[in-house]
Amino acid sequence: MAMAPGNWTRVNEFILMSFSSLPSEIQSLLFLTFLTIYLVTLIGNSLIILVTLTDPMLHSPMYFFLRNLSCLEIGFNLVIMPKMLGTLLSQDTAISFLGCAAQMYFFFFFGVAECFLLATMAYDRYVAICSPLHYPVLMNQRTCAKLAAASWFPGLPVATVQTTWLFSFPFCATNKVNHFFCDSPPVLKLVCADTALFEIYAIVGTILVVMIPCLLILCSYTRIAAAILKIPSVKGKHKAFSTCSSHLLVVSLFYVSSSLTYFRPKSNNSPESKKLLSLSYTVVTPMLNPIIYSLRNNEVKNALSRTFHRALALRSHIP
C-alpha cells in the first residue's frame, strides 16, 4: 500500500537485527560456531579448487564443474559470513545503504548461479553414464567452458533487476532489517510504496530460477536411473550410482533448505524460523559440500593425499 510522501525518509544505512534478541553468552557461542564453520568452508573449498587444478587425475569435466561449485560456495560465504561475525563479535549491526544493496546483489548472483550449476553437473553425470563412449567428445573442454559460463550468467540479470528495483523504492522511518543479512523479504517490509508488481515479479522469478534447474536435474536423473537399472551386474550399478551420490546429496541439501525458506506460507514463516532455515543453505551447506565430495569420493580423497605428500616432500627439501 502506498503511503503519503511525508512519511518517506531517506535511508543512509540499515540495522541488521541478526541475533540481537539472544543473550550475549549465546551470541558468543554462535560467534565461535560460525567462525569455525566459516574457516572450514574456506579451507575445504580452497582445497577442492587446489587439488582439481594441480592433480592430473582430476582434470575431467566432473571436477571442472566441482571447482566452479567451490568458487561459488566461497563467494556465497564471503558475502554473508564476515558481516554476520562482525555483528556477533562487536555488535556493529549497521550496514550502509550501498553495502546492503551490494550484499543482496551478490547473494542473488551466487544463489542463482548455484541453481544452474547444479543442473549442469547433473547433465554431466547423465552424459557420463548414459553415453560413456561419446562422453569425451560431448563434454570436451570448450563445451564445459560454455556450460559453466551459461550457469554463471543467469545470476547477472536476476541480481541486477531485483536489487536495482527494490532499492529504488522509498523506505519508511524504520531501517531495522530483521535478518542476519540483506535478503529481499525483510528489506521489502521497510518499503513505503506499492510493491505488488515487484512481489509478483519476485515470486515468478524465484519459481523459475528454482524450478527450471530442478526439472533439468530430475530429467537427468530419471534417465540416469533408467540406465543404471539396465546394468546387469550389482558392482556396475554401484559404481555408476557412486559417481552421482555426492551430487544428489548436495542438490537435496540446497533445494530442500532454500525451498523451505522461500516457499513456505507466510502464516508459518516467522522471522526467527526463517533465520534458522536461511542458516542451513547460506552457512551450513557451503561447509558440507567439500566434506561430502571428499568423504564420498575416493578420487578426491586420493588426490588430497597426494597433494599433502607432495607439499610435505617439498617442505622437507627446503633448507
Backbone bond lengths (Angstrom), bond angles and torsions (degrees), N, CA, C in turn:
res aa  C-N    CA-C-N  psi(-1)  N-CA   C-N-CA  omega(-1)  CA-C   N-CA-C  phi
1 M - - - 1.456 - - 1.515 109.64 -
2 A 1.339 117.97 133.41 1.451 121.76 -179.08 1.514 110.57 -74.61
3 M 1.326 115.66 148.00 1.449 121.53 179.82 1.518 108.99 -118.03
4 A 1.320 115.36 161.92 1.455 119.53 -179.62 1.505 110.26 -66.11
5 P 1.359 117.87 145.70 1.446 120.92 -178.58 1.512 113.59 -55.95
6 G 1.337 117.74 -26.78 1.453 120.53 -179.81 1.513 113.11 -65.03
7 N 1.338 117.19 -21.65 1.465 120.84 -179.62 1.513 112.80 -89.01
8 W 1.327 117.19 -3.60 1.454 120.74 -179.38 1.527 109.56 -82.26
9 T 1.301 116.43 155.68 1.460 121.56 176.41 1.517 108.55 -148.11
10 R 1.300 115.53 152.42 1.461 119.78 178.22 1.520 108.77 -84.78
11 V 1.314 116.69 121.37 1.464 121.87 -179.56 1.519 109.05 -96.70
12 N 1.318 116.08 122.19 1.470 121.37 178.07 1.519 112.23 -97.68
13 E 1.326 116.12 -21.44 1.461 120.46 178.48 1.526 109.34 -153.23
14 F 1.320 115.02 161.45 1.457 122.06 175.85 1.523 109.33 -117.10
15 I 1.327 115.50 158.04 1.458 121.73 175.37 1.524 108.08 -112.13
16 L 1.318 116.85 117.10 1.462 121.45 177.50 1.528 108.77 -83.00
17 M 1.323 116.31 113.54 1.474 120.34 -178.16 1.522 111.36 -67.11
18 S 1.326 116.01 -30.50 1.464 122.51 175.79 1.526 110.89 46.98
19 F 1.340 116.94 -121.48 1.468 121.58 -179.05 1.526 110.53 -114.79
20 S 1.346 115.89 33.75 1.465 121.58 -175.28 1.529 113.55 -65.17
21 S 1.337 116.70 -20.72 1.470 119.81 179.87 1.526 112.25 -75.95
22 L 1.335 117.52 -13.02 1.462 121.40 -178.66 1.528 110.85 -85.24
23 P 1.329 118.04 153.39 1.472 121.23 176.46 1.529 110.99 -60.13
24 S 1.340 116.84 153.39 1.466 121.83 -177.06 1.528 111.86 -59.99
25 E 1.351 117.35 -33.13 1.470 119.98 179.45 1.520 111.01 -64.95
26 I 1.343 116.12 -40.29 1.471 120.81 178.55 1.523 109.77 -67.75
27 Q 1.329 116.94 -39.44 1.457 120.42 178.85 1.530 111.51 -63.87
28 S 1.331 117.24 -37.31 1.473 120.88 177.11 1.519 110.50 -65.02
29 L 1.327 115.96 -40.35 1.464 120.74 178.00 1.531 110.44 -65.57
30 L 1.330 116.15 -41.04 1.462 120.64 177.34 1.524 110.95 -63.25
31 F 1.328 116.47 -39.10 1.464 120.07 179.15 1.527 110.88 -60.19
32 L 1.318 117.13 -46.82 1.469 120.88 -179.83 1.524 110.96 -64.88
33 T 1.336 116.08 -39.80 1.469 120.53 179.47 1.525 110.82 -64.54
34 F 1.339 116.42 -49.19 1.469 120.72 -177.97 1.524 112.20 -69.37
35 L 1.339 116.97 -32.52 1.469 120.00 176.77 1.533 109.83 -64.60
36 T 1.336 116.50 -41.95 1.465 121.05 177.39 1.527 110.50 -62.21
37 I 1.338 116.00 -46.57 1.469 120.66 179.16 1.525 110.57 -61.05
38 Y 1.326 116.47 -42.05 1.465 122.46 -179.72 1.523 111.07 -60.33
39 L 1.321 116.49 -47.27 1.465 120.79 -179.03 1.525 111.15 -67.61
40 V 1.334 116.79 -41.25 1.475 120.57 177.77 1.528 110.20 -61.88
41 T 1.332 116.49 -40.59 1.468 121.15 179.81 1.526 110.94 -63.41
42 L 1.329 116.52 -48.42 1.462 120.33 -179.16 1.523 111.54 -64.00
43 I 1.334 116.58 -45.91 1.465 120.66 -178.07 1.527 110.54 -67.65
44 G 1.342 116.85 -45.66 1.470 120.86 -177.94 1.512 112.36 -61.93
45 N 1.325 116.72 -48.71 1.468 119.73 -179.32 1.525 112.30 -70.05
46 S 1.338 116.82 -33.34 1.476 120.05 176.15 1.522 110.96 -65.24
47 L 1.331 116.53 -38.15 1.469 120.56 177.50 1.523 111.20 -65.32
48 I 1.347 116.26 -39.93 1.469 119.98 177.16 1.527 110.10 -60.58
49 I 1.339 116.72 -44.87 1.467 120.87 178.48 1.522 110.37 -62.09
50 L 1.331 116.41 -43.44 1.470 121.34 -177.93 1.523 111.59 -62.61
51 V 1.331 117.32 -50.99 1.471 119.56 -175.09 1.525 112.15 -70.15
52 T 1.345 117.48 -33.70 1.467 118.69 179.09 1.526 111.78 -73.58
53 L 1.329 116.73 -20.31 1.464 120.39 176.15 1.528 112.22 -85.57
54 T 1.347 116.28 -39.68 1.467 120.22 -170.72 1.516 114.35 -94.84
55 D 1.325 118.55 -25.03 1.466 120.42 -177.01 1.526 110.33 -91.11
56 P 1.332 118.57 117.84 1.481 121.57 -178.59 1.523 113.39 -60.09
57 M 1.347 117.10 -27.13 1.463 120.75 -178.93 1.535 111.79 -68.60
58 L 1.312 116.74 -17.11 1.463 120.60 -177.89 1.533 112.39 -107.73
59 H 1.327 116.26 16.59 1.462 120.27 177.30 1.523 109.95 -87.00
60 S 1.328 115.18 68.25 1.462 121.57 -179.74 1.527 108.18 -135.51
61 P 1.343 118.12 163.34 1.474 120.21 -178.14 1.526 113.90 -55.64
62 M 1.332 116.84 -40.15 1.462 120.31 -178.51 1.522 111.25 -57.09
63 Y 1.322 116.90 -44.04 1.467 120.46 -177.78 1.529 112.40 -82.85
64 F 1.318 116.58 -21.28 1.467 119.48 171.14 1.528 109.98 -63.71
65 F 1.344 116.40 -44.66 1.462 120.16 178.61 1.530 111.32 -71.12
66 L 1.322 116.89 -34.11 1.468 120.25 176.13 1.531 110.19 -62.71
67 R 1.327 115.96 -38.70 1.477 120.25 177.65 1.535 110.29 -63.85
68 N 1.319 116.51 -39.98 1.467 120.02 175.91 1.528 111.27 -63.23
69 L 1.329 116.34 -40.04 1.462 120.52 178.36 1.524 111.01 -62.58
70 S 1.329 116.69 -41.66 1.469 120.39 178.88 1.527 111.48 -64.85
71 C 1.335 116.66 -37.35 1.477 120.28 175.45 1.526 110.50 -62.40
72 L 1.333 116.47 -42.27 1.456 120.96 177.91 1.522 111.48 -62.79
73 E 1.330 116.64 -43.02 1.467 120.65 -178.02 1.520 111.02 -65.01
74 I 1.330 117.21 -38.76 1.468 120.30 177.16 1.524 109.89 -64.14
75 G 1.339 116.78 -45.66 1.460 120.59 178.48 1.518 112.05 -61.66
76 F 1.324 116.44 -44.71 1.462 122.98 178.79 1.519 110.00 -57.56
77 N 1.327 115.70 -43.69 1.467 122.09 -178.06 1.522 111.64 -68.10
78 L 1.339 116.68 -42.18 1.465 120.95 -178.36 1.530 111.84 -67.03
79 V 1.317 117.51 -25.90 1.461 121.35 179.42 1.529 111.14 -69.10
80 I 1.322 117.18 -36.13 1.467 121.11 -170.21 1.529 114.08 -108.07
81 M 1.333 116.94 -45.52 1.452 120.37 -167.68 1.533 115.57 -65.59
82 P 1.349 121.18 -46.20 1.472 119.28 -177.27 1.526 113.47 -56.16
83 K 1.331 117.17 -43.87 1.467 120.24 179.85 1.520 110.95 -67.71
84 M 1.340 117.16 -40.51 1.453 120.13 179.83 1.524 111.05 -64.17
85 L 1.329 117.12 -40.61 1.474 120.52 176.72 1.519 110.89 -64.40
86 G 1.341 116.49 -37.91 1.461 120.82 178.30 1.514 112.57 -63.17
87 T 1.339 116.51 -40.81 1.469 119.88 179.72 1.530 111.04 -67.39
88 L 1.321 117.21 -34.21 1.467 120.73 179.53 1.523 111.94 -75.18
89 L 1.342 117.09 -35.09 1.469 120.81 -175.60 1.527 112.41 -81.50
90 S 1.330 116.77 -48.80 1.468 120.20 -172.32 1.515 113.59 -113.48
91 Q 1.332 117.26 2.06 1.466 122.27 -177.24 1.530 111.90 59.83
92 D 1.340 116.89 22.69 1.466 121.46 176.36 1.524 108.08 -83.48
93 T 1.327 115.67 86.29 1.468 120.69 -172.41 1.525 113.32 -91.24
94 A 1.328 117.51 -4.16 1.473 120.61 -178.18 1.528 110.56 -77.59
95 I 1.331 114.99 140.67 1.459 121.62 173.81 1.532 106.84 -137.86
96 S 1.316 117.55 133.81 1.465 121.05 -176.67 1.524 111.22 -64.57
97 F 1.328 115.46 161.40 1.467 121.71 178.50 1.526 110.22 -56.48
98 L 1.333 116.46 -48.95 1.466 120.74 179.50 1.524 111.59 -68.39
99 G 1.343 116.32 -35.54 1.467 120.09 178.07 1.513 111.63 -64.01
100 C 1.331 116.26 -40.40 1.470 121.30 177.46 1.528 110.51 -65.02
101 A 1.342 116.16 -44.17 1.465 120.62 178.63 1.526 111.12 -62.30
102 A 1.338 116.40 -41.92 1.474 120.69 -179.93 1.521 110.51 -65.46
103 Q 1.341 116.71 -41.60 1.469 120.28 179.20 1.523 110.62 -61.76
104 M 1.346 116.10 -44.31 1.462 119.89 179.36 1.531 111.10 -64.98
105 Y 1.333 116.18 -41.61 1.469 120.64 -179.10 1.531 110.74 -58.60
106 F 1.314 116.85 -51.14 1.466 119.57 -176.25 1.527 111.80 -73.79
107 F 1.329 117.18 -26.69 1.463 119.93 173.79 1.529 109.79 -62.61
108 F 1.340 116.37 -46.97 1.464 120.20 177.48 1.525 111.17 -65.15
109 F 1.322 116.44 -43.09 1.463 120.56 -177.30 1.532 111.16 -59.40
110 F 1.337 117.20 -52.25 1.462 120.35 -177.92 1.529 111.32 -70.20
111 G 1.348 117.57 -35.62 1.464 120.13 179.83 1.512 112.54 -65.04
112 V 1.340 116.91 -46.42 1.473 121.07 179.30 1.522 110.29 -66.00
113 A 1.332 116.95 -43.10 1.469 120.57 179.13 1.525 111.05 -59.71
114 E 1.338 116.67 -38.24 1.471 119.29 -179.71 1.523 111.17 -66.34
115 C 1.334 117.06 -39.85 1.471 120.20 177.50 1.524 110.93 -55.72
116 F 1.323 116.39 -48.54 1.467 120.49 -177.17 1.528 112.17 -74.27
117 L 1.330 117.14 -31.91 1.467 119.15 178.11 1.529 110.53 -67.85
118 L 1.320 118.05 -38.20 1.470 120.72 177.02 1.529 110.52 -62.52
119 A 1.340 116.90 -35.66 1.466 120.34 176.11 1.529 110.79 -67.94
120 T 1.330 117.40 -39.77 1.465 121.63 177.62 1.526 110.86 -63.34
121 M 1.329 116.30 -39.73 1.471 120.36 178.44 1.523 110.96 -65.68
122 A 1.331 116.91 -35.06 1.466 120.38 176.74 1.534 110.21 -66.42
123 Y 1.334 116.57 -40.52 1.462 120.70 177.14 1.526 110.95 -62.62
124 D 1.318 116.99 -39.81 1.468 121.63 177.32 1.523 110.69 -59.25
125 R 1.329 117.03 -44.13 1.464 121.09 178.98 1.534 110.64 -66.48
126 Y 1.348 116.24 -36.55 1.469 120.21 178.21 1.527 110.70 -61.57
127 V 1.328 117.39 -46.86 1.463 121.24 -179.86 1.529 110.07 -64.73
128 A 1.343 116.82 -41.46 1.474 121.10 -177.65 1.525 112.07 -63.03
129 I 1.330 116.84 -37.34 1.469 120.17 -175.23 1.532 112.04 -91.81
130 C 1.326 116.69 -38.47 1.468 119.95 -175.94 1.526 113.45 -87.67
131 S 1.331 117.44 -23.67 1.477 120.69 178.37 1.532 109.96 -136.21
132 P 1.334 117.05 61.50 1.470 119.55 -174.13 1.529 113.93 -62.27
133 L 1.327 117.72 -33.45 1.470 120.35 -178.49 1.533 111.71 -71.39
134 H 1.323 116.15 -31.90 1.467 120.43 -179.13 1.532 112.40 -94.75
135 Y 1.335 117.08 -2.48 1.462 121.62 -174.39 1.532 113.43 -56.06
136 P 1.347 119.44 -47.54 1.476 119.00 -179.48 1.523 113.48 -62.26
137 V 1.340 115.68 -30.79 1.474 119.23 -179.52 1.525 110.79 -80.19
138 L 1.346 116.01 -45.80 1.467 120.49 -178.02 1.522 112.25 -67.05
139 M 1.339 116.06 -38.67 1.471 120.53 -177.12 1.529 109.72 -107.69
140 N 1.315 116.05 54.75 1.465 119.25 177.64 1.529 110.01 -76.03
141 Q 1.327 115.24 175.22 1.465 120.37 -173.96 1.527 112.30 -59.75
142 R 1.308 116.86 -40.93 1.467 120.83 -178.63 1.530 111.14 -66.61
143 T 1.331 116.50 -42.54 1.467 120.77 178.93 1.521 111.02 -63.41
144 C 1.334 115.78 -42.20 1.470 120.34 179.42 1.528 111.12 -61.74
145 A 1.325 116.33 -41.36 1.470 120.46 179.29 1.534 110.36 -63.81
146 K 1.336 116.63 -40.60 1.467 120.61 179.15 1.532 111.07 -66.31
147 L 1.345 116.28 -41.68 1.461 119.99 179.60 1.531 111.06 -65.62
148 A 1.325 116.49 -38.83 1.469 120.43 178.12 1.525 110.38 -65.01
149 A 1.328 116.68 -44.40 1.467 121.14 179.00 1.534 110.70 -62.99
150 A 1.344 116.12 -39.72 1.467 120.75 178.54 1.522 111.50 -66.58
151 S 1.333 117.18 -26.40 1.466 121.10 178.00 1.529 111.50 -77.34
152 W 1.329 115.79 -38.59 1.468 119.92 -178.97 1.529 111.90 -75.51
153 F 1.338 117.43 -33.67 1.470 120.86 -170.43 1.529 114.81 -61.92
154 P 1.360 121.26 -43.95 1.475 119.69 -175.04 1.526 114.01 -56.32
155 G 1.323 117.03 -25.05 1.462 119.58 178.99 1.518 113.25 -63.99
156 L 1.347 117.20 -29.07 1.473 120.68 -177.33 1.530 112.81 -65.89
157 P 1.348 120.23 -56.58 1.466 118.79 179.75 1.521 113.59 -65.03
158 V 1.337 117.02 -38.58 1.472 119.71 -179.79 1.531 110.22 -62.69
159 A 1.322 116.98 -49.03 1.463 121.13 -179.07 1.526 111.41 -65.10
160 T 1.331 116.76 -40.72 1.467 120.77 -178.06 1.525 111.69 -65.06
161 V 1.334 116.93 -49.64 1.464 120.88 -177.53 1.526 110.88 -65.82
162 Q 1.330 117.09 -49.28 1.463 119.68 -174.09 1.526 111.85 -67.26
163 T 1.322 117.28 -43.08 1.465 119.81 -178.22 1.529 111.30 -70.43
164 T 1.328 117.53 -45.77 1.467 121.27 -179.66 1.525 111.02 -61.53
165 W 1.325 115.84 -43.94 1.466 120.79 -179.19 1.532 110.65 -63.88
166 L 1.324 117.17 -48.23 1.465 120.53 -177.03 1.525 111.79 -63.34
167 F 1.323 117.52 -42.59 1.464 120.00 -176.31 1.527 113.10 -83.16
168 S 1.336 116.95 1.08 1.464 119.87 172.34 1.527 111.32 -87.52
169 F 1.342 117.86 -10.73 1.464 122.23 177.66 1.527 110.63 -74.18
170 P 1.339 117.55 153.13 1.464 120.13 171.12 1.533 110.11 -77.46
171 F 1.333 117.00 149.20 1.455 121.45 -178.92 1.526 110.90 -112.26
172 C 1.337 115.81 152.90 1.463 121.88 -179.58 1.529 110.48 -77.02
173 A 1.333 115.05 -178.82 1.464 120.21 -176.75 1.526 111.47 -62.02
174 T 1.326 117.16 -36.35 1.466 118.95 179.81 1.534 110.48 -75.75
175 N 1.311 116.15 144.43 1.467 120.41 178.55 1.524 111.05 -128.94
176 K 1.331 116.72 22.55 1.462 121.86 -176.72 1.525 110.46 -90.18
177 V 1.326 115.63 115.15 1.467 122.62 178.94 1.529 107.74 -93.33
178 N 1.329 116.29 116.02 1.469 120.21 -176.18 1.530 110.67 -83.40
179 H 1.339 114.34 67.26 1.469 121.16 179.88 1.525 107.35 -163.01
180 F 1.359 116.21 172.98 1.464 118.18 178.32 1.524 112.11 -96.78
181 F 1.351 116.89 0.83 1.459 121.22 171.65 1.522 108.30 -154.47
182 C 1.327 116.91 170.04 1.470 121.61 -176.13 1.523 110.83 -81.66
183 D 1.311 116.16 79.14 1.456 121.34 174.94 1.526 108.64 -88.70
184 S 1.312 117.00 159.17 1.459 121.42 -173.66 1.532 114.34 -62.71
185 P 1.342 120.85 -51.43 1.472 119.89 -175.88 1.530 114.66 -58.24
186 P 1.345 120.67 -48.06 1.471 118.37 179.82 1.522 114.01 -67.58
187 V 1.339 117.86 -32.40 1.472 120.13 176.99 1.526 109.63 -71.31
188 L 1.320 117.21 -36.53 1.467 121.99 -179.77 1.528 111.27 -61.14
189 K 1.317 117.67 -31.13 1.466 121.74 -179.71 1.527 112.42 -64.83
190 L 1.324 117.61 -18.93 1.460 121.44 -178.17 1.529 112.83 -89.77
191 V 1.326 116.59 -3.61 1.469 121.02 -175.02 1.522 111.09 -77.15
192 C 1.342 116.28 138.61 1.468 122.82 177.22 1.524 109.77 -106.97
193 A 1.304 118.10 62.90 1.463 121.59 179.86 1.523 108.27 -163.34
194 D 1.302 116.00 170.92 1.460 121.02 178.05 1.530 108.58 -76.31
195 T 1.325 116.55 114.85 1.469 121.51 -175.33 1.536 112.18 -109.52
196 A 1.334 117.03 15.42 1.472 120.32 -174.79 1.526 111.68 -58.09
197 L 1.329 117.35 -46.47 1.467 120.71 -178.63 1.530 110.87 -64.90
198 F 1.333 116.06 -40.87 1.462 119.57 178.32 1.526 110.79 -63.30
199 E 1.318 116.62 -41.38 1.478 120.57 -178.98 1.521 110.73 -64.69
200 I 1.327 117.27 -38.92 1.473 120.35 176.68 1.523 109.87 -62.73
201 Y 1.349 115.41 -45.81 1.462 119.75 178.32 1.534 110.69 -60.00
202 A 1.343 116.49 -44.52 1.467 120.76 -177.18 1.526 111.26 -63.39
203 I 1.340 116.28 -41.62 1.474 120.21 -179.65 1.529 110.46 -66.83
204 V 1.334 115.72 -48.98 1.476 120.09 -179.93 1.524 110.40 -62.03
205 G 1.340 116.00 -44.13 1.464 120.33 179.39 1.512 112.33 -61.24
206 T 1.339 116.61 -43.54 1.469 120.79 179.84 1.519 111.15 -63.89
207 I 1.345 115.99 -43.19 1.469 119.90 179.38 1.526 110.59 -61.44
208 L 1.340 116.70 -44.81 1.466 120.32 -179.41 1.528 111.46 -64.80
209 V 1.346 116.07 -44.33 1.464 120.50 -177.76 1.524 111.20 -64.78
210 V 1.327 116.59 -33.54 1.467 120.15 179.91 1.529 110.98 -84.49
211 M 1.335 116.68 -44.39 1.462 120.19 -171.01 1.530 113.39 -75.54
212 I 1.336 118.71 -39.00 1.470 119.85 -178.35 1.533 110.74 -60.90
213 P 1.345 119.82 -53.35 1.465 118.86 176.50 1.524 112.41 -62.20
214 C 1.344 116.40 -37.58 1.469 119.67 -179.15 1.520 111.46 -62.41
215 L 1.334 117.10 -41.91 1.469 120.79 177.95 1.525 111.27 -65.85
216 L 1.344 116.56 -38.67 1.465 120.10 176.74 1.530 110.80 -63.09
217 I 1.327 116.22 -39.83 1.466 120.77 178.29 1.524 110.45 -65.81
218 L 1.334 117.07 -44.17 1.461 121.02 179.15 1.527 111.70 -62.61
219 C 1.338 116.26 -42.32 1.474 120.11 177.92 1.526 110.86 -62.04
220 S 1.335 116.10 -44.32 1.471 120.62 -179.40 1.520 110.69 -61.72
221 Y 1.334 116.61 -45.80 1.465 119.18 -176.31 1.519 113.18 -76.70
222 T 1.327 117.41 -23.38 1.465 119.55 172.05 1.527 109.80 -64.68
223 R 1.348 116.08 -45.58 1.465 120.79 176.99 1.530 110.79 -64.89
224 I 1.330 116.36 -40.01 1.473 120.84 179.85 1.526 110.27 -62.96
225 A 1.353 116.59 -45.43 1.469 120.69 -179.98 1.526 111.03 -60.67
226 A 1.324 115.78 -42.32 1.473 119.81 178.89 1.523 110.90 -63.20
227 A 1.341 116.68 -40.10 1.468 120.42 179.94 1.526 111.11 -69.07
228 I 1.332 117.93 -38.43 1.466 121.28 179.96 1.525 110.90 -66.46
229 L 1.328 117.34 -39.06 1.465 121.13 -179.95 1.525 112.21 -63.87
230 K 1.333 116.65 -24.32 1.470 120.77 179.76 1.533 112.79 -82.28
231 I 1.326 116.86 -12.37 1.472 120.14 178.89 1.522 108.59 -71.65
232 P 1.332 118.77 125.82 1.476 120.84 -172.82 1.530 114.27 -70.11
233 S 1.325 118.45 -39.02 1.460 120.08 -174.21 1.522 111.81 -89.88
234 V 1.336 115.19 147.16 1.466 121.39 177.48 1.523 109.96 -65.61
235 K 1.338 116.18 -38.89 1.469 120.88 179.45 1.527 111.00 -62.79
236 G 1.339 116.23 -40.71 1.470 120.53 178.62 1.514 111.79 -65.59
237 K 1.349 116.08 -40.01 1.468 120.47 177.61 1.528 110.75 -63.44
238 H 1.331 115.39 -43.49 1.468 119.74 -179.00 1.531 111.04 -64.35
239 K 1.335 115.97 -41.63 1.463 120.11 -179.99 1.523 111.11 -64.11
240 A 1.339 117.22 -41.90 1.462 121.42 179.85 1.526 110.57 -66.00
241 F 1.339 115.70 -43.29 1.467 118.92 -178.98 1.522 111.82 -68.33
242 S 1.328 117.52 -34.70 1.462 120.98 -177.53 1.520 112.35 -63.74
243 T 1.353 116.93 -27.34 1.465 119.64 178.43 1.530 111.74 -72.73
244 C 1.352 116.19 -16.32 1.478 120.37 -178.30 1.521 113.19 -106.78
245 S 1.337 117.31 -17.81 1.461 120.06 -169.74 1.526 112.97 -61.18
246 S 1.333 117.71 -40.94 1.465 120.43 -179.62 1.522 110.59 -63.43
247 H 1.329 116.31 -45.30 1.463 120.49 -179.83 1.528 111.27 -64.14
248 L 1.330 116.92 -40.56 1.462 121.05 178.68 1.526 111.28 -61.08
249 L 1.325 115.91 -41.48 1.460 120.45 179.87 1.523 111.24 -66.13
250 V 1.338 116.77 -42.55 1.468 121.43 178.51 1.522 110.62 -63.52
251 V 1.337 116.54 -44.35 1.472 121.51 178.67 1.528 110.54 -60.28
252 S 1.328 116.66 -44.83 1.469 121.02 -179.03 1.520 111.22 -61.35
253 L 1.329 116.85 -46.04 1.464 120.79 179.72 1.516 111.20 -59.96
254 F 1.330 116.73 -46.42 1.468 121.15 -175.41 1.520 111.65 -68.07
255 Y 1.337 116.79 -49.34 1.459 119.91 -173.92 1.521 112.70 -73.48
256 V 1.322 118.11 -38.32 1.471 119.89 179.98 1.525 110.55 -64.42
257 S 1.353 116.58 -47.40 1.468 119.70 -177.54 1.527 112.05 -67.77
258 S 1.346 117.71 -43.34 1.471 119.81 -179.60 1.525 111.72 -69.63
259 S 1.335 117.81 -36.40 1.471 120.88 178.59 1.520 111.38 -67.00
260 L 1.334 117.29 -40.08 1.461 120.64 177.59 1.525 111.29 -63.96
261 T 1.334 116.20 -31.15 1.466 120.50 -179.78 1.518 111.97 -73.19
262 Y 1.339 117.45 -46.33 1.465 120.50 -169.91 1.519 114.96 -100.96
263 F 1.343 118.18 -12.33 1.458 119.19 -177.52 1.527 113.85 -115.80
264 R 1.327 117.07 11.16 1.463 119.70 175.12 1.524 109.28 -77.31
265 P 1.349 117.88 147.64 1.469 119.74 174.88 1.528 110.40 -59.62
266 K 1.338 115.83 143.91 1.467 119.84 -177.41 1.525 111.87 -60.03
267 S 1.325 117.47 -32.82 1.468 120.34 -179.46 1.523 112.22 -63.52
268 N 1.362 116.30 -26.30 1.466 120.61 -179.70 1.516 112.40 -101.94
269 N 1.330 116.45 10.99 1.461 119.88 -169.44 1.533 111.01 -116.54
270 S 1.323 117.53 71.56 1.458 121.56 178.76 1.525 108.97 -70.74
271 P 1.351 117.49 153.78 1.470 120.44 179.88 1.526 112.84 -55.84
272 E 1.332 117.11 -39.61 1.468 120.04 -177.30 1.525 111.52 -68.51
273 S 1.339 116.99 -40.75 1.467 119.58 179.22 1.522 110.37 -67.79
274 K 1.350 116.20 -35.07 1.464 119.34 178.66 1.523 110.66 -67.71
275 K 1.331 117.77 -36.24 1.459 120.67 177.15 1.529 110.61 -61.47
276 L 1.332 115.86 -42.81 1.466 119.84 -179.90 1.525 110.80 -64.77
277 L 1.329 116.43 -43.60 1.463 120.00 179.05 1.529 111.23 -66.38
278 S 1.335 115.91 -37.91 1.469 119.49 178.93 1.521 110.99 -64.14
279 L 1.333 116.81 -34.86 1.468 120.30 178.21 1.520 110.92 -60.31
280 S 1.345 116.51 -33.68 1.467 119.84 -174.98 1.519 112.21 -64.10
281 Y 1.349 117.62 -40.01 1.470 117.95 -177.07 1.524 113.64 -101.37
282 T 1.344 118.11 -15.95 1.467 119.15 178.31 1.522 112.59 -93.99
283 V 1.337 117.01 -25.03 1.464 121.00 -174.75 1.521 112.03 -117.80
284 V 1.335 116.63 -50.19 1.471 120.82 -172.08 1.534 111.73 -77.12
285 T 1.341 117.76 -48.30 1.464 121.00 -176.73 1.532 113.25 -58.97
286 P 1.359 119.65 -45.23 1.470 118.55 177.45 1.529 113.46 -59.95
287 M 1.351 116.97 -27.59 1.457 119.97 177.06 1.531 110.77 -76.25
288 L 1.337 116.48 -38.27 1.464 120.28 -174.69 1.527 113.19 -74.82
289 N 1.340 117.74 -29.75 1.464 119.95 -175.35 1.527 113.83 -54.98
290 P 1.351 119.71 -52.27 1.474 118.27 178.56 1.515 112.96 -65.18
291 I 1.342 116.65 -31.61 1.473 120.42 178.02 1.522 110.05 -66.30
292 I 1.340 116.50 -44.38 1.465 121.30 179.57 1.526 110.42 -61.35
293 Y 1.326 116.96 -47.79 1.465 120.44 -178.05 1.523 111.88 -69.03
294 S 1.327 117.51 -26.56 1.472 120.47 179.40 1.521 111.32 -79.23
295 L 1.331 116.27 -44.84 1.463 120.31 -174.72 1.529 112.28 -76.10
296 R 1.334 117.15 -30.97 1.465 120.63 -174.89 1.521 113.00 -100.95
297 N 1.315 117.23 6.90 1.465 120.41 -176.30 1.527 109.47 -132.12
298 N 1.329 116.06 109.38 1.468 120.37 -177.67 1.526 112.24 -64.82
299 E 1.335 117.04 -33.77 1.463 119.49 -179.92 1.529 111.17 -63.67
300 V 1.328 116.74 -40.93 1.465 120.53 178.54 1.528 110.00 -69.00
301 K 1.332 116.81 -42.09 1.475 119.45 178.75 1.521 110.97 -61.57
302 N 1.322 116.63 -43.93 1.470 119.83 178.67 1.523 111.68 -65.55
303 A 1.331 116.82 -38.42 1.466 120.95 178.92 1.528 110.85 -65.63
304 L 1.339 116.57 -40.81 1.468 120.24 177.02 1.523 110.60 -62.47
305 S 1.343 115.87 -41.70 1.460 120.25 178.58 1.528 111.05 -62.42
306 R 1.347 116.84 -44.20 1.467 120.15 178.82 1.524 111.34 -64.08
307 T 1.327 116.83 -38.61 1.464 120.85 179.74 1.515 111.35 -64.23
308 F 1.338 116.55 -43.53 1.467 120.33 179.03 1.528 111.30 -65.29
309 H 1.330 116.51 -40.36 1.463 119.67 179.36 1.526 111.19 -65.75
310 R 1.343 116.80 -39.70 1.461 119.83 176.74 1.528 111.06 -64.08
311 A 1.339 116.23 -39.83 1.464 120.11 179.79 1.525 110.81 -65.87
312 L 1.336 117.23 -40.11 1.469 121.54 179.31 1.511 110.48 -67.65
313 A 1.357 116.29 -41.01 1.465 120.29 179.67 1.519 110.29 -65.06
314 L 1.338 116.81 -40.96 1.459 120.55 178.63 1.524 111.03 -64.61
315 R 1.329 115.93 -40.59 1.463 120.18 179.72 1.521 111.89 -65.24
316 S 1.344 116.79 -36.61 1.459 120.05 -178.79 1.522 113.18 -67.96
317 H 1.361 115.90 -22.19 1.461 120.13 179.79 1.521 112.87 -89.33
318 I 1.352 115.72 -8.45 1.456 119.09 178.68 1.528 109.61 -84.44
319 P 1.344 118.91 122.66 1.470 120.67 -177.12 1.538 111.16 -67.42
